Amino acid sequence: RSLPLDKTVNYLRKLYKKKNPKARIAAVEGARALRSYSATQIMLRALHDKDNAVLIKALEALQAVASDDKLKLSANPGLRNLQILTFDPGRSKEVNRLAKRVYYSLTGRIPKRPS
């Protein structure tokens, strides 16, 4: 028997609040599997994560959202963060590249350097 969507999302939100990066990665991967608007919000929150592994998983999950026309708009609140991550010299080149790819997948445009 599976949990209702709202209870599953609430569980994933709690899991994402854990200090352990592995728990936060599990929350992002769980959100990706749910493929729902409320689960996308967990991925967007993870765009602020200080741990590169968590952030990369969030970007990969958002790339999957970008390929789903029904969910694509749910990621729009993260566009500014994706734009910033594309040009953030404090992040890895992989994060910069993935953020740029996700931004392009969501908008059809290359991100411009934030002002």
Secondary structure, 3 states (H helix, E strand, C coil): CCCCHHHHHHHHHHHHCCCCHHHHHHHHHHHHHHCCHHHHHHHHHHHHCCCHHHHHHHHHHHHHHHCCCCCHHHHHHHHHHHHHHHHCCCCCHHHHHHHHHHHHHHHCCCCCCCC
